[in-house]
Amino acid sequence: MCLAIPARVVEITDSEQAIVDLGGVRKEVSLALVEGIEVGDYVIIHVGYALTRLDPQEAEKTLALMADAELTPTEAAS
């Protein structure tokens, strides 16, 4: 089973790399598959790649559902 999860971009390290926040854990991901990502954007990540930008309201709803299920983004990523 594959799971892609929302994460907030907290730093752009170069044109194709960023640091994202996953429930308080920071992880470096590739931006090679998306364009125009800025700090503060939410992206869907899977196996270290940002796949698409996500609407902030949708990201918050998804994160709230994960919290209701007592599943943290870092658990979902492992």
Backbone atoms as SQL, in Angstrom:
CREATE TABLE atoms (id INTEGER PRIMARY KEY, chain TEXT, resi INTEGER, resn TEXT, atom TEXT, x REAL, y REAL, z REAL);
INSERT INTO atoms VALUES
  (1, 'A', 1, 'MET', 'N', 0.839, -1.172, 0.000),
  (2, 'A', 1, 'MET', 'CA', 0.000, 0.000, 0.000),
  (3, 'A', 1, 'MET', 'C', 0.891, 1.244, 0.000),
  (4, 'A', 2, 'CYS', 'N', 0.523, 2.233, -0.775),
  (5, 'A', 2, 'CYS', 'CA', 1.251, 3.495, -0.830),
  (6, 'A', 2, 'CYS', 'C', 0.435, 4.567, -0.129),
  (7, 'A', 3, 'LEU', 'N', 1.131, 5.446, 0.540),
  (8, 'A', 3, 'LEU', 'CA', 0.458, 6.525, 1.241),
  (9, 'A', 3, 'LEU', 'C', 1.202, 7.819, 0.968),
  (10, 'A', 4, 'ALA', 'N', 0.492, 8.796, 0.477),
  (11, 'A', 4, 'ALA', 'CA', 1.053, 10.129, 0.296),
  (12, 'A', 4, 'ALA', 'C', 0.423, 11.021, 1.355),
  (13, 'A', 5, 'ILE', 'N', 1.224, 11.851, 1.995),
  (14, 'A', 5, 'ILE', 'CA', 0.733, 12.648, 3.105),
  (15, 'A', 5, 'ILE', 'C', 1.036, 14.128, 2.893),
  (16, 'A', 6, 'PRO', 'N', 0.190, 15.000, 3.478),
  (17, 'A', 6, 'PRO', 'CA', 0.443, 16.437, 3.355),
  (18, 'A', 6, 'PRO', 'C', 1.543, 16.885, 4.316),
  (19, 'A', 7, 'ALA', 'N', 2.354, 17.815, 3.855),
  (20, 'A', 7, 'ALA', 'CA', 3.408, 18.398, 4.679),
  (21, 'A', 7, 'ALA', 'C', 3.553, 19.862, 4.300),
  (22, 'A', 8, 'ARG', 'N', 3.928, 20.682, 5.278),
  (23, 'A', 8, 'ARG', 'CA', 4.100, 22.114, 5.043),
  (24, 'A', 8, 'ARG', 'C', 5.569, 22.406, 4.772),
  (25, 'A', 9, 'VAL', 'N', 5.828, 23.144, 3.712),
  (26, 'A', 9, 'VAL', 'CA', 7.191, 23.536, 3.345),
  (27, 'A', 9, 'VAL', 'C', 7.646, 24.633, 4.308),
  (28, 'A', 10, 'VAL', 'N', 8.787, 24.391, 4.976),
  (29, 'A', 10, 'VAL', 'CA', 9.304, 25.375, 5.930),
  (30, 'A', 10, 'VAL', 'C', 10.592, 26.039, 5.449),
  (31, 'A', 11, 'GLU', 'N', 11.236, 25.437, 4.452),
  (32, 'A', 11, 'GLU', 'CA', 12.472, 26.012, 3.921),
  (33, 'A', 11, 'GLU', 'C', 12.721, 25.455, 2.524),
  (34, 'A', 12, 'ILE', 'N', 13.154, 26.320, 1.623),
  (35, 'A', 12, 'ILE', 'CA', 13.599, 25.892, 0.297),
  (36, 'A', 12, 'ILE', 'C', 15.124, 25.905, 0.357),
  (37, 'A', 13, 'THR', 'N', 15.744, 24.743, 0.162),
  (38, 'A', 13, 'THR', 'CA', 17.201, 24.667, 0.294),
  (39, 'A', 13, 'THR', 'C', 17.914, 24.929, -1.027),
  (40, 'A', 14, 'ASP', 'N', 17.295, 24.586, -2.142),
  (41, 'A', 14, 'ASP', 'CA', 17.770, 24.956, -3.474),
  (42, 'A', 14, 'ASP', 'C', 16.599, 24.774, -4.428),
  (43, 'A', 15, 'SER', 'N', 16.842, 24.855, -5.715),
  (44, 'A', 15, 'SER', 'CA', 15.726, 24.849, -6.668),
  (45, 'A', 15, 'SER', 'C', 14.943, 23.544, -6.688),
  (46, 'A', 16, 'GLU', 'N', 15.536, 22.446, -6.220),
  (47, 'A', 16, 'GLU', 'CA', 14.827, 21.164, -6.270),
  (48, 'A', 16, 'GLU', 'C', 14.751, 20.453, -4.923),
  (49, 'A', 17, 'GLN', 'N', 15.059, 21.134, -3.821),
  (50, 'A', 17, 'GLN', 'CA', 15.006, 20.514, -2.494),
  (51, 'A', 17, 'GLN', 'C', 14.318, 21.459, -1.518),
  (52, 'A', 18, 'ALA', 'N', 13.613, 20.882, -0.562),
  (53, 'A', 18, 'ALA', 'CA', 12.956, 21.675, 0.472),
  (54, 'A', 18, 'ALA', 'C', 12.930, 20.880, 1.770),
  (55, 'A', 19, 'ILE', 'N', 12.777, 21.600, 2.870),
  (56, 'A', 19, 'ILE', 'CA', 12.551, 20.985, 4.170),
  (57, 'A', 19, 'ILE', 'C', 11.063, 21.134, 4.450),
  (58, 'A', 20, 'VAL', 'N', 10.411, 20.014, 4.817),
  (59, 'A', 20, 'VAL', 'CA', 8.986, 20.043, 5.144),
  (60, 'A', 20, 'VAL', 'C', 8.791, 19.640, 6.595),
  (61, 'A', 21, 'ASP', 'N', 7.662, 20.061, 7.153),
  (62, 'A', 21, 'ASP', 'CA', 7.306, 19.721, 8.522),
  (63, 'A', 21, 'ASP', 'C', 6.234, 18.650, 8.491),
  (64, 'A', 22, 'LEU', 'N', 6.530, 17.530, 9.144),
  (65, 'A', 22, 'LEU', 'CA', 5.586, 16.409, 9.263),
  (66, 'A', 22, 'LEU', 'C', 5.256, 16.223, 10.733),
  (67, 'A', 23, 'GLY', 'N', 4.290, 16.961, 11.221),
  (68, 'A', 23, 'GLY', 'CA', 3.898, 16.827, 12.616),
  (69, 'A', 23, 'GLY', 'C', 5.019, 17.117, 13.586),
  (70, 'A', 24, 'GLY', 'N', 5.834, 18.111, 13.297),
  (71, 'A', 24, 'GLY', 'CA', 6.936, 18.478, 14.163),
  (72, 'A', 24, 'GLY', 'C', 8.267, 17.870, 13.772),
  (73, 'A', 25, 'VAL', 'N', 8.264, 16.920, 12.870),
  (74, 'A', 25, 'VAL', 'CA', 9.498, 16.312, 12.369),
  (75, 'A', 25, 'VAL', 'C', 9.806, 16.948, 11.021),
  (76, 'A', 26, 'ARG', 'N', 11.048, 17.353, 10.847),
  (77, 'A', 26, 'ARG', 'CA', 11.443, 17.963, 9.578),
  (78, 'A', 26, 'ARG', 'C', 12.191, 16.960, 8.724),
  (79, 'A', 27, 'LYS', 'N', 11.879, 17.016, 7.423),
  (80, 'A', 27, 'LYS', 'CA', 12.447, 16.052, 6.479),
  (81, 'A', 27, 'LYS', 'C', 12.767, 16.772, 5.178),
  (82, 'A', 28, 'GLU', 'N', 13.863, 16.402, 4.551),
  (83, 'A', 28, 'GLU', 'CA', 14.223, 16.970, 3.254),
  (84, 'A', 28, 'GLU', 'C', 13.503, 16.176, 2.165),
  (85, 'A', 29, 'VAL', 'N', 12.893, 16.888, 1.223),
  (86, 'A', 29, 'VAL', 'CA', 12.195, 16.246, 0.111),
  (87, 'A', 29, 'VAL', 'C', 12.601, 16.910, -1.198),
  (88, 'A', 30, 'SER', 'N', 12.393, 16.191, -2.277),
  (89, 'A', 30, 'SER', 'CA', 12.687, 16.706, -3.606),
  (90, 'A', 30, 'SER', 'C', 11.486, 17.470, -4.151),
  (91, 'A', 31, 'LEU', 'N', 11.770, 18.596, -4.794),
  (92, 'A', 31, 'LEU', 'CA', 10.741, 19.381, -5.493),
  (93, 'A', 31, 'LEU', 'C', 10.831, 19.197, -7.005),
  (94, 'A', 32, 'ALA', 'N', 11.570, 18.199, -7.458),
  (95, 'A', 32, 'ALA', 'CA', 11.824, 17.998, -8.883),
  (96, 'A', 32, 'ALA', 'C', 10.546, 17.782, -9.695),
  (97, 'A', 33, 'LEU', 'N', 9.480, 17.309, -9.062),
  (98, 'A', 33, 'LEU', 'CA', 8.250, 16.991, -9.798),
  (99, 'A', 33, 'LEU', 'C', 7.204, 18.104, -9.761),
  (100, 'A', 34, 'VAL', 'N', 7.484, 19.190, -9.042),
  (101, 'A', 34, 'VAL', 'CA', 6.522, 20.294, -8.923),
  (102, 'A', 34, 'VAL', 'C', 7.222, 21.621, -9.179),
  (103, 'A', 35, 'GLU', 'N', 6.451, 22.611, -9.571),
  (104, 'A', 35, 'GLU', 'CA', 7.016, 23.936, -9.846),
  (105, 'A', 35, 'GLU', 'C', 6.349, 24.987, -8.976),
  (106, 'A', 36, 'GLY', 'N', 7.086, 26.040, -8.694),
  (107, 'A', 36, 'GLY', 'CA', 6.531, 27.201, -8.029),
  (108, 'A', 36, 'GLY', 'C', 6.179, 27.015, -6.559),
  (109, 'A', 37, 'ILE', 'N', 6.790, 26.063, -5.894),
  (110, 'A', 37, 'ILE', 'CA', 6.515, 25.849, -4.478),
  (111, 'A', 37, 'ILE', 'C', 7.233, 26.910, -3.663),
  (112, 'A', 38, 'GLU', 'N', 6.539, 27.444, -2.662),
  (113, 'A', 38, 'GLU', 'CA', 7.106, 28.467, -1.791),
  (114, 'A', 38, 'GLU', 'C', 6.969, 28.036, -0.336),
  (115, 'A', 39, 'VAL', 'N', 7.758, 28.666, 0.531),
  (116, 'A', 39, 'VAL', 'CA', 7.655, 28.415, 1.963),
  (117, 'A', 39, 'VAL', 'C', 6.226, 28.708, 2.405),
  (118, 'A', 40, 'GLY', 'N', 5.659, 27.803, 3.189),
  (119, 'A', 40, 'GLY', 'CA', 4.281, 27.938, 3.664),
  (120, 'A', 40, 'GLY', 'C', 3.294, 27.105, 2.874),
  (121, 'A', 41, 'ASP', 'N', 3.670, 26.705, 1.656),
  (122, 'A', 41, 'ASP', 'CA', 2.790, 25.845, 0.856),
  (123, 'A', 41, 'ASP', 'C', 2.704, 24.460, 1.483),
  (124, 'A', 42, 'TYR', 'N', 1.578, 23.806, 1.261),
  (125, 'A', 42, 'TYR', 'CA', 1.439, 22.395, 1.606),
  (126, 'A', 42, 'TYR', 'C', 1.640, 21.584, 0.339),
  (127, 'A', 43, 'VAL', 'N', 2.354, 20.478, 0.476),
  (128, 'A', 43, 'VAL', 'CA', 2.561, 19.572, -0.644),
  (129, 'A', 43, 'VAL', 'C', 2.213, 18.158, -0.200),
  (130, 'A', 44, 'ILE', 'N', 1.835, 17.340, -1.166),
  (131, 'A', 44, 'ILE', 'CA', 1.647, 15.917, -0.915),
  (132, 'A', 44, 'ILE', 'C', 2.991, 15.260, -1.168),
  (133, 'A', 45, 'ILE', 'N', 3.491, 14.513, -0.184),
  (134, 'A', 45, 'ILE', 'CA', 4.778, 13.847, -0.368),
  (135, 'A', 45, 'ILE', 'C', 4.616, 12.334, -0.332),
  (136, 'A', 46, 'HIS', 'N', 5.472, 11.702, -1.104),
  (137, 'A', 46, 'HIS', 'CA', 5.524, 10.242, -1.142),
  (138, 'A', 46, 'HIS', 'C', 6.961, 9.850, -1.454),
  (139, 'A', 47, 'VAL', 'N', 7.509, 8.965, -0.662),
  (140, 'A', 47, 'VAL', 'CA', 8.891, 8.469, -0.769),
  (141, 'A', 47, 'VAL', 'C', 9.910, 9.568, -1.083),
  (142, 'A', 48, 'GLY', 'N', 9.793, 10.687, -0.367),
  (143, 'A', 48, 'GLY', 'CA', 10.789, 11.742, -0.487),
  (144, 'A', 48, 'GLY', 'C', 10.587, 12.732, -1.610),
  (145, 'A', 49, 'TYR', 'N', 9.476, 12.636, -2.325),
  (146, 'A', 49, 'TYR', 'CA', 9.176, 13.563, -3.418),
  (147, 'A', 49, 'TYR', 'C', 7.878, 14.306, -3.161),
  (148, 'A', 50, 'ALA', 'N', 7.890, 15.609, -3.403),
  (149, 'A', 50, 'ALA', 'CA', 6.650, 16.377, -3.411),
  (150, 'A', 50, 'ALA', 'C', 5.971, 16.082, -4.741),
  (151, 'A', 51, 'LEU', 'N', 4.723, 15.620, -4.666),
  (152, 'A', 51, 'LEU', 'CA', 4.006, 15.245, -5.896),
  (153, 'A', 51, 'LEU', 'C', 3.145, 16.368, -6.446),
  (154, 'A', 52, 'THR', 'N', 2.553, 17.153, -5.551),
  (155, 'A', 52, 'THR', 'CA', 1.673, 18.236, -5.968),
  (156, 'A', 52, 'THR', 'C', 1.476, 19.206, -4.820),
  (157, 'A', 53, 'ARG', 'N', 1.094, 20.427, -5.153),
  (158, 'A', 53, 'ARG', 'CA', 0.724, 21.409, -4.130),
  (159, 'A', 53, 'ARG', 'C', -0.695, 21.092, -3.678),
  (160, 'A', 54, 'LEU', 'N', -0.972, 21.330, -2.412),
  (161, 'A', 54, 'LEU', 'CA', -2.277, 21.022, -1.843),
  (162, 'A', 54, 'LEU', 'C', -2.887, 22.287, -1.273),
  (163, 'A', 55, 'ASP', 'N', -4.177, 22.458, -1.505),
  (164, 'A', 55, 'ASP', 'CA', -4.909, 23.567, -0.925),
  (165, 'A', 55, 'ASP', 'C', -4.759, 23.526, 0.600),
  (166, 'A', 56, 'PRO', 'N', -4.452, 24.651, 1.247),
  (167, 'A', 56, 'PRO', 'CA', -4.237, 24.645, 2.697),
  (168, 'A', 56, 'PRO', 'C', -5.420, 24.097, 3.502),
  (169, 'A', 57, 'GLN', 'N', -6.647, 24.395, 3.078),
  (170, 'A', 57, 'GLN', 'CA', -7.817, 23.883, 3.792),
  (171, 'A', 57, 'GLN', 'C', -7.916, 22.363, 3.670),
  (172, 'A', 58, 'GLU', 'N', -7.613, 21.833, 2.504),
  (173, 'A', 58, 'GLU', 'CA', -7.627, 20.377, 2.313),
  (174, 'A', 58, 'GLU', 'C', -6.535, 19.716, 3.143),
  (175, 'A', 59, 'ALA', 'N', -5.378, 20.349, 3.198),
  (176, 'A', 59, 'ALA', 'CA', -4.282, 19.805, 4.006),
  (177, 'A', 59, 'ALA', 'C', -4.690, 19.752, 5.472),
  (178, 'A', 60, 'GLU', 'N', -5.285, 20.826, 5.970),
  (179, 'A', 60, 'GLU', 'CA', -5.711, 20.863, 7.372),
  (180, 'A', 60, 'GLU', 'C', -6.784, 19.819, 7.659),
  (181, 'A', 61, 'LYS', 'N', -7.716, 19.630, 6.718),
  (182, 'A', 61, 'LYS', 'CA', -8.755, 18.599, 6.917),
  (183, 'A', 61, 'LYS', 'C', -8.129, 17.209, 6.979),
  (184, 'A', 62, 'THR', 'N', -7.185, 16.940, 6.084),
  (185, 'A', 62, 'THR', 'CA', -6.527, 15.634, 6.071),
  (186, 'A', 62, 'THR', 'C', -5.746, 15.408, 7.360),
  (187, 'A', 63, 'LEU', 'N', -5.013, 16.422, 7.799),
  (188, 'A', 63, 'LEU', 'CA', -4.246, 16.297, 9.033),
  (189, 'A', 63, 'LEU', 'C', -5.163, 16.120, 10.242),
  (190, 'A', 64, 'ALA', 'N', -6.323, 16.783, 10.244),
  (191, 'A', 64, 'ALA', 'CA', -7.288, 16.620, 11.336),
  (192, 'A', 64, 'ALA', 'C', -7.853, 15.206, 11.347),
  (193, 'A', 65, 'LEU', 'N', -8.154, 14.655, 10.176),
  (194, 'A', 65, 'LEU', 'CA', -8.638, 13.272, 10.099),
  (195, 'A', 65, 'LEU', 'C', -7.588, 12.290, 10.602),
  (196, 'A', 66, 'MET', 'N', -6.331, 12.549, 10.259),
  (197, 'A', 66, 'MET', 'CA', -5.261, 11.682, 10.743),
  (198, 'A', 66, 'MET', 'C', -5.151, 11.771, 12.262),
  (199, 'A', 67, 'ALA', 'N', -5.302, 12.978, 12.815),
  (200, 'A', 67, 'ALA', 'CA', -5.245, 13.153, 14.268),
  (201, 'A', 67, 'ALA', 'C', -6.409, 12.432, 14.934),
  (202, 'A', 68, 'ASP', 'N', -7.607, 12.507, 14.343),
  (203, 'A', 68, 'ASP', 'CA', -8.772, 11.799, 14.885),
  (204, 'A', 68, 'ASP', 'C', -8.544, 10.296, 14.909),
  (205, 'A', 69, 'ALA', 'N', -7.822, 9.797, 13.917),
  (206, 'A', 69, 'ALA', 'CA', -7.521, 8.367, 13.842),
  (207, 'A', 69, 'ALA', 'C', -6.297, 8.005, 14.683),
  (208, 'A', 70, 'GLU', 'N', -5.759, 9.029, 15.382),
  (209, 'A', 70, 'GLU', 'CA', -4.551, 8.863, 16.199),
  (210, 'A', 70, 'GLU', 'C', -3.368, 8.351, 15.389),
  (211, 'A', 71, 'LEU', 'N', -3.286, 8.828, 14.150),
  (212, 'A', 71, 'LEU', 'CA', -2.195, 8.486, 13.255),
  (213, 'A', 71, 'LEU', 'C', -1.430, 9.767, 12.961),
  (214, 'A', 72, 'THR', 'N', -0.177, 9.837, 13.353),
  (215, 'A', 72, 'THR', 'CA', 0.615, 11.034, 13.090),
  (216, 'A', 72, 'THR', 'C', 1.207, 10.949, 11.696),
  (217, 'A', 73, 'PRO', 'N', 1.503, 12.092, 11.086),
  (218, 'A', 73, 'PRO', 'CA', 2.115, 12.064, 9.750),
  (219, 'A', 73, 'PRO', 'C', 3.415, 11.267, 9.718),
  (220, 'A', 74, 'THR', 'N', 4.192, 11.295, 10.788),
  (221, 'A', 74, 'THR', 'CA', 5.454, 10.550, 10.780),
  (222, 'A', 74, 'THR', 'C', 5.209, 9.055, 10.831),
  (223, 'A', 75, 'GLU', 'N', 4.145, 8.610, 11.507),
  (224, 'A', 75, 'GLU', 'CA', 3.810, 7.189, 11.497),
  (225, 'A', 75, 'GLU', 'C', 3.333, 6.772, 10.106),
  (226, 'A', 76, 'ALA', 'N', 2.554, 7.646, 9.468),
  (227, 'A', 76, 'ALA', 'CA', 2.040, 7.337, 8.142),
  (228, 'A', 76, 'ALA', 'C', 3.167, 7.253, 7.120),
  (229, 'A', 77, 'ALA', 'N', 4.223, 8.027, 7.342),
  (230, 'A', 77, 'ALA', 'CA', 5.337, 8.055, 6.396),
  (231, 'A', 77, 'ALA', 'C', 6.249, 6.834, 6.529),
  (232, 'A', 78, 'SER', 'N', 6.150, 6.119, 7.624),
  (233, 'A', 78, 'SER', 'CA', 7.057, 4.978, 7.808),
  (234, 'A', 78, 'SER', 'C', 6.480, 3.693, 7.282);
